[in-house]
Amino acid sequence: LALPLPTSVICEMMGVPEKDRLTFTRWTDDMTYVLLGTSATPEQQSRAGTAIGRMTSYLTSRIEDSREREGEDLISVLVRAEDEERLSHAELLWQCMGLILAGFETTTGLIGNGIRALLMHPEELSKLQADPTLIESAVEECLRFDPPILATCRFLHEEAEFGGFQLPVDSSVTAVLAAANRDPEVFEDPERFNITRSNNKHLGFGGGPHICLGAHLARLEAREAIGALILRFPRIKLLSEEQEWTGSLFRTLSELSVTL
């Protein structure tokens, strides 16, 4: 559920044929390591490079197909932007890769982690089953409590002071979003999973000019998937609290074993 739903949605939006959709899941885990930059190990850099090469080859073929038809999918829209010289070819390729990578990898993590959090807190699950209108605040708490993206990196364009330290221009700064989401100065009882939390200004989607462009779509998919699952299967329970994670840089479950 957590993988096929967002994969199908973003691929449908981009005009990717159904037969090719699960191919991406073999590449995107490795592609995430490019986000580590110079911090990636040689193995991670090699895996990311191989995956990006395969994705580039595939998307180049899809882009050329889009040039021959007047489609309304996202790849076709971006191709027209390139034709109108609003995007370079490199920007076109990276936009397509970014949409695919961000379009389902992180949402898969959100859905899986969210269901896991609810099942590990049965009193909160019962609240949601009794009042399905709580699904919006429940998803926000899932994003705060166990987000798919734990940290992000930024480079300073000017000097900054933080915690009594002076940070020079061009410094690389890693912001641990998951830690910020448990800040006791911001969140009351931050270690508690509480789906009725009213003041929930988490950083699950980042913030400011770099806030995730797909936040609305991810929220919608998570609300639909989690809400439908717990209502259709009211006796759903975890088979084990021990979990396995994918090889992705993101916090994404490889499977979640439950009984319905």
Phi and psi in degrees as a GROMACS rama.xvg file:
@    title "Ramachandran Plot"
@    xaxis  label "Phi"
@    yaxis  label "Psi"
@TYPE xy
-68.3129  -28.403  ALA-2
-90.6067  -51.0988  LEU-3
-63.3442  -35.6272  PRO-4
-62.955  -60.9306  LEU-5
-65.7447  -30.1324  PRO-6
-62.1588  -46.7883  THR-7
-63.7323  -40.5906  SER-8
-64.5432  -52.3727  VAL-9
-67.7366  -36.459  ILE-10
-69.1124  -36.3574  CYS-11
-62.7223  -42.6227  GLU-12
-64.9351  -33.0991  MET-13
-93.1003  -3.2377  MET-14
77.9494  24.9489  GLY-15
-82.2556  127.924  VAL-16
-58.8461  147.296  PRO-17
-58.6552  -35.6934  GLU-18
-65.4786  -20.2731  LYS-19
-97.1028  -7.66015  ASP-20
-65.2925  -44.6262  ARG-21
-74.6321  -11.9091  LEU-22
-59.9841  -36.0008  THR-23
-62.6167  -31.6852  PHE-24
-65.8296  -19.7809  THR-25
-82.0738  -14.9688  ARG-26
-104.739  -37.3621  TRP-27
-67.263  -33.245  THR-28
-54.7377  -48.2467  ASP-29
-71.3679  -34.0356  ASP-30
-62.5962  -28.017  MET-31
-61.8999  -24.0793  THR-32
-69.738  -14.6066  TYR-33
-64.1253  -22.6224  VAL-34
-70.7009  -15.9148  LEU-35
-78.8839  -15.6133  LEU-36
59.5015  -133.114  GLY-37
-72.0648  -10.4002  THR-38
-77.8029  -14.3783  SER-39
-69.2149  145.366  ALA-40
-72.5267  161.748  THR-41
-54.3713  -38.6856  PRO-42
-64.901  -44.3009  GLU-43
-63.9858  -40.3883  GLN-44
-63.0591  -39.7434  GLN-45
-65.7761  -45.258  SER-46
-63.2698  -42.717  ARG-47
-64.1782  -42.32  ALA-48
-63.46  -42.5057  GLY-49
-63.3681  -44.9083  THR-50
-65.1737  -41.5858  ALA-51
-64.9267  -38.4903  ILE-52
-61.4117  -43.4847  GLY-53
-67.6882  -40.9476  ARG-54
-65.5647  -40.0729  MET-55
-60.635  -44.5205  THR-56
-61.7641  -44.4265  SER-57
-65.121  -47.2577  TYR-58
-67.1083  -32.9292  LEU-59
-60.4283  -41.2306  THR-60
-64.5351  -43.3082  SER-61
-65.2423  -37.7179  ARG-62
-64.3324  -43.1884  ILE-63
-64.7352  -37.7318  GLU-64
-62.091  -38.56  ASP-65
-67.9958  -28.0432  SER-66
-65.9377  -24.9778  ARG-67
-89.4844  -2.50821  GLU-68
-139.803  156.844  ARG-69
-96.7864  71.5714  GLU-70
-85.6087  168.032  GLY-71
-112.951  7.19348  GLU-72
-73.2204  169.218  ASP-73
-64.9856  -36.7341  LEU-74
-62.5191  -42.4479  ILE-75
-63.4744  -39.6664  SER-76
-63.4453  -42.8812  VAL-77
-68.5497  -35.0608  LEU-78
-62.5921  -41.656  VAL-79
-65.4592  -35.1932  ARG-80
-64.1522  -36.7993  ALA-81
-67.1905  -43.357  GLU-82
-60.4515  -32.2585  ASP-83
-87.9592  9.59788  GLU-84
62.1382  30.4963  GLU-85
-93.4542  -16.0531  ARG-86
-134.79  141.96  LEU-87
-79.6026  168.321  SER-88
-65.1048  -38.8775  HIS-89
-62.8561  -41.6553  ALA-90
-64.6703  -38.1599  GLU-91
-60.2818  -47.2288  LEU-92
-62.3367  -45.9595  LEU-93
-69.5344  -32.4534  TRP-94
-64.13  -43.6217  GLN-95
-62.7361  -44.6717  CYS-96
-63.1694  -43.2807  MET-97
-63.0764  -40.3671  GLY-98
-63.8455  -41.6095  LEU-99
-69.3564  -46.1966  ILE-100
-63.4998  -49.8349  LEU-101
-78.916  -20.1042  ALA-102
-73.1947  -21.3267  GLY-103
-140.292  -27.3282  PHE-104
-59.9053  -47.9883  GLU-105
-74.1134  -36.0573  THR-106
-67.8958  -34.1986  THR-107
-58.4725  -43.5234  THR-108
-63.9372  -42.3027  GLY-109
-60.8132  -47.2846  LEU-110
-65.5751  -48.7716  ILE-111
-63.1334  -48.2013  GLY-112
-64.8628  -36.054  ASN-113
-66.6991  -44.2716  GLY-114
-63.7802  -41.5433  ILE-115
-60.7106  -44.7725  ARG-116
-61.3357  -42.2799  ALA-117
-64.8643  -42.281  LEU-118
-69.8934  -26.5412  LEU-119
-84.0843  -6.38642  MET-120
-130.714  74.8272  HIS-121
-58.2079  -28.0278  PRO-122
-67.6297  -34.9282  GLU-123
-74.5175  -37.2026  GLU-124
-60.6971  -42.4227  LEU-125
-62.4481  -38.5991  SER-126
-59.3861  -45.2482  LYS-127
-69.3298  -38.5786  LEU-128
-67.0149  -33.3915  GLN-129
-75.478  -28.5834  ALA-130
-139.054  86.6491  ASP-131
-60.2866  -17.0025  PRO-132
-68.4778  -10.3402  THR-133
-80.3447  1.69318  LEU-134
-60.2049  -36.2202  ILE-135
-64.278  -49.4817  GLU-136
-69.1449  -29.2089  SER-137
-64.9151  -44.2064  ALA-138
-64.4478  -39.2078  VAL-139
-62.8197  -38.6642  GLU-140
-69.6039  -34.7716  GLU-141
-61.6186  -40.9911  CYS-142
-65.4301  -36.531  LEU-143
-74.0206  -45.9062  ARG-144
-74.9664  -39.966  PHE-145
-148.027  72.1183  ASP-146
-75.4696  154.235  PRO-147
-73.434  -25.3839  PRO-148
-110.454  116.063  ILE-149
-88.0877  -26.2723  LEU-150
-155.955  164.02  ALA-151
-144.359  157.27  THR-152
-113.9  141.109  CYS-153
-134.916  154.482  ARG-154
-115.923  128.869  PHE-155
-75.2424  130.173  LEU-156
-89.6183  -12.1466  HIS-157
-151.407  165.504  GLU-158
-62.8872  149.855  GLU-159
-147.056  151.333  ALA-160
-110.537  133.581  GLU-161
-146.118  122.73  PHE-162
58.5938  31.9894  GLY-163
85.3593  0.323358  GLY-164
-106.712  141.092  PHE-165
-95.1686  121.118  GLN-166
-103.981  123.671  LEU-167
-76.2437  166.241  PRO-168
-58.2723  145.829  VAL-169
71.1648  9.77706  ASP-170
-67.1611  144.037  SER-171
-92.298  124.181  SER-172
-120.631  126.386  VAL-173
-100.26  117.708  THR-174
-97.4424  117.767  ALA-175
-87.4761  95.5655  VAL-176
-63.1614  -37.3089  LEU-177
-63.5653  -34.6002  ALA-178
-70.9999  -41.4031  ALA-179
-60.5119  -34.3161  ALA-180
-71.2835  -9.0979  ASN-181
-114.31  19.7493  ARG-182
-69.4334  116.192  ASP-183
-67.175  -16.3756  PRO-184
-78.9865  -13.988  GLU-185
-110.311  -40.4316  VAL-186
-114.491  130.178  PHE-187
-72.3916  131.792  GLU-188
47.841  61.7327  ASP-189
-65.1605  -21.8613  PRO-190
-82.8825  -4.71771  GLU-191
-92.4233  133.497  ARG-192
-84.6501  112.591  PHE-193
-136.064  104.349  ASN-194
-74.5382  -7.36222  ILE-195
-103.947  16.4336  THR-196
-58.9826  125.325  ARG-197
-89.231  -40.8425  SER-198
-98.266  93.1562  ASN-199
-129.324  64.7878  ASN-200
-88.0714  66.1241  LYS-201
-75.882  170.805  HIS-202
-113.739  30.879  LEU-203
-58.9546  -27.8021  GLY-204
-110.915  18.4947  PHE-205
76.3441  -150.629  GLY-206
-174.084  173.494  GLY-207
62.9152  -148.52  GLY-208
-67.6437  -14.4731  PRO-209
-101.118  13.184  HIS-210
-60.9243  145.687  ILE-211
-58.6071  124.794  CYS-212
-69.4247  -21.8525  LEU-213
-96.2524  15.2808  GLY-214
-58.325  -43.6985  ALA-215
-64.9196  -41.4386  HIS-216
-67.0556  -42.7496  LEU-217
-62.2548  -43.0064  ALA-218
-61.3467  -44.867  ARG-219
-61.7579  -46.0814  LEU-220
-64.1166  -41.7701  GLU-221
-65.8278  -41.3701  ALA-222
-61.9808  -44.0217  ARG-223
-67.2185  -46.2777  GLU-224
-68.409  -51.2439  ALA-225
-67.9358  -44.3007  ILE-226
-60.3608  -44.3258  GLY-227
-68.3542  -40.4787  ALA-228
-62.2435  -48.5741  LEU-229
-73.9564  -22.417  ILE-230
-82.3185  -37.0545  LEU-231
-72.4621  -32.6115  ARG-232
-124.63  76.1035  PHE-233
-64.8222  -17.1315  PRO-234
-100.177  15.7004  ARG-235
-58.8073  135.261  ILE-236
-145.447  152.707  LYS-237
-70.4344  140.838  LEU-238
-84.4349  -28.7805  LEU-239
-157.56  144.234  SER-240
-84.826  -9.90488  GLU-241
-79.3616  125.96  GLU-242
-123.728  155.492  GLN-243
-112.018  142.682  GLU-244
-112.962  154.913  TRP-245
-72.0983  174.494  THR-246
-82.7213  5.28225  GLY-247
-68.903  154.092  SER-248
-65.2912  -27.9179  LEU-249
-78.196  159.522  PHE-250
-85.5976  90.9968  ARG-251
-131.652  127.079  THR-252
-68.2728  141.049  LEU-253
-81.7192  -27.5097  SER-254
-163.096  158.103  GLU-255
-135.287  106.139  LEU-256
-85.3876  120.921  SER-257
-133.703  163.036  VAL-258
-112.846  137.118  THR-259
